[in-house]
């Protein structure tokens, strides 16, 4: 699994002119899945994402996880997460200029793994994560905060 994790002030997914999902401060996660991915990849990735200390503490230092955000009054709250399937993250670009997506899992494998990833991430976060729609033509809008963008690949854990 490959992810692009973006710390955002807000993000949304629009499909056919209608907003499907919208979040405030938290993470927009683009998720690419390959056939070799499984439960171990999901568990590792979800723990890493929820534990990422990339939100500012009271001193303005990136020292807090998504579960330790503070609102304007200083009250601690958990941030939001929006997960968007992104098969193009699995692109191979070694030969020529037209990317190959042969490493991307087909729908029969990718959809159940995507759903399991979202379910596991919700449990780790302690609240529901919002999603795009697998295979749909989505318009993703975001305000990247920082910007802070982190790429993770479960095949490159070290």
C-alpha positions as MATLAB code, in Angstrom:
seq = 'XXXXXXXXXXXXXXXXXXXXXXXXXXXXXXXXXXXXXXXXXXXXXXXXXXXXXXXXXXXXXXXXXXXXXXXXXXXXXXXXXXXXXXXXXXXXXXXXXXXXXXXXXXXXXXXXXXXXXXXXXXXXXXXXXXXXXXXXXXXXXXXXXXXXXXXXXXXXXX';
ca = [
       0.000    0.000    0.000;
       1.104    3.487   -0.777;
      -0.274    6.638    0.745;
       0.104   10.337    0.360;
      -0.929   11.928    3.653;
      -1.636   15.648    3.609;
      -2.270   17.733    6.704;
      -5.211   19.932    5.774;
      -7.288   22.770    7.157;
     -10.191   21.350    5.156;
     -10.810   18.920    2.288;
     -13.720   17.616    0.258;
     -14.630   15.139   -2.467;
     -17.200   16.046   -5.089;
     -18.728   13.476   -7.455;
     -20.982   14.503  -10.358;
     -21.309   18.006   -8.923;
     -22.355   16.878   -5.423;
     -20.156   16.984   -2.325;
     -19.879   13.408   -1.055;
     -17.544   14.049    1.893;
     -16.145   17.108    3.604;
     -13.774   17.423    6.570;
     -12.264   20.186    8.631;
      -8.744   20.052   10.105;
      -7.036   16.685    9.803;
      -5.663   14.426    7.051;
      -6.535   13.899    3.426;
      -5.169   10.447    2.566;
      -4.716    9.199   -0.981;
      -4.473    5.388   -0.912;
      -3.011    3.089   -3.576;
      -3.432   -0.694   -3.264;
      -1.563   -3.517   -4.988;
      -2.444   -7.218   -5.152;
       0.225   -8.242   -2.622;
      -1.273   -6.008    0.098;
      -3.101   -7.472    3.070;
      -4.167   -7.096    6.709;
      -0.604   -6.651    7.988;
      -0.114   -3.674    5.644;
      -3.414   -2.153    6.759;
      -2.672   -2.557   10.471;
       0.844   -1.100   10.193;
      -0.250    1.842    8.068;
      -3.243    2.753   10.234;
      -1.146    2.736   13.420;
       1.510    4.920   11.766;
      -1.029    7.413   10.420;
      -2.879    7.902   13.710;
       0.431    8.161   15.572;
       2.039   10.731   13.224;
       3.066   13.751   15.283;
       2.673   16.464   12.662;
       0.197   18.828   14.335;
       1.352   21.826   16.354;
       1.408   21.795   20.132;
       0.842   24.942   22.221;
       4.417   26.034   21.420;
       3.848   25.809   17.665;
       6.037   22.687   17.320;
       4.846   19.649   15.350;
       4.501   17.371   18.340;
       0.855   16.242   18.390;
      -0.986   13.417   16.663;
      -4.362   13.751   14.958;
      -5.981   12.617   18.221;
      -4.450   15.566   20.108;
      -5.655   18.595   18.147;
      -6.885   21.638   20.039;
      -9.687   23.919   18.969;
      -9.732   27.727   19.371;
     -10.650   27.395   23.062;
      -7.775   24.979   23.757;
     -10.064   21.964   24.118;
      -8.493   18.735   22.883;
     -10.289   16.986   20.044;
      -9.629   14.381   17.390;
      -9.074   15.623   13.842;
     -10.891   14.382   10.761;
      -9.677   11.995    8.052;
     -10.813   11.740    4.440;
      -9.575    8.673    2.494;
      -9.588    8.690   -1.319;
      -8.723    5.626   -3.416;
      -5.920    6.464   -5.857;
      -4.773    3.639   -8.140;
      -2.379    6.010   -9.924;
      -0.112    5.921   -6.836;
       0.913    2.460   -8.039;
       2.128    3.819  -11.403;
       5.323    2.492  -12.916;
       7.134    5.177  -14.895;
      10.429    3.415  -15.647;
       9.768    2.842  -19.340;
       8.671    5.675  -21.591;
       6.398    8.525  -20.655;
       3.084    6.716  -20.340;
       2.693    5.288  -16.819;
       1.741    1.649  -16.384;
      -0.740    0.725  -13.671;
      -0.126   -3.021  -13.776;
       0.844   -3.047  -10.066;
      -2.512   -1.593   -9.009;
      -4.893   -4.206   -7.619;
      -8.069   -4.912   -9.562;
     -11.488   -4.082   -8.103;
     -11.998   -7.591   -6.675;
      -8.967   -7.202   -4.404;
      -8.769   -3.431   -4.010;
     -12.339   -2.672   -2.896;
     -12.381   -5.062    0.099;
      -8.890   -3.874    1.153;
      -9.935   -0.227    0.795;
     -13.009   -0.857    2.942;
     -10.970   -2.767    5.519;
      -8.387    0.050    5.596;
     -11.116    2.646    6.241;
     -12.713    0.482    8.944;
      -9.390   -0.166   10.708;
      -8.421    3.499   10.474;
     -11.780    4.491   11.998;
     -11.163    2.147   14.934;
      -7.627    3.503   15.464;
      -8.901    7.087   15.241;
     -11.901    6.494   17.488;
     -14.388    8.025   15.069;
     -15.588    7.462   11.496;
     -13.348    8.417    8.596;
     -14.970    9.850    5.504;
     -14.336    8.520    2.024;
     -14.534    9.198   -1.644;
     -16.160    6.615   -3.908;
     -14.009    3.803   -5.223;
     -13.615    4.041   -9.007;
     -15.582    7.280   -9.371;
     -14.404   10.405  -11.169;
     -13.771   12.521   -8.086;
     -12.901   16.164   -7.706;
     -10.744   16.532   -4.607;
     -10.336   19.944   -3.056;
      -8.070   20.749   -0.126;
      -6.221   23.444    1.717;
      -2.873   21.882    2.604;
      -1.652   23.124    5.973;
       2.053   23.868    6.221;
       2.288   22.364    3.695;
       2.811   19.011    5.376;
       2.779   16.041    2.983;
       4.116   12.587    3.874;
       4.379    9.549    1.610;
       4.332    6.055    3.111;
       4.763    2.679    1.425;
       4.244   -0.534    3.371;
       6.865   -2.212    1.195;
       9.388    0.346    2.503;
       8.851    0.252    6.263;
      12.441    0.956    7.233;
];
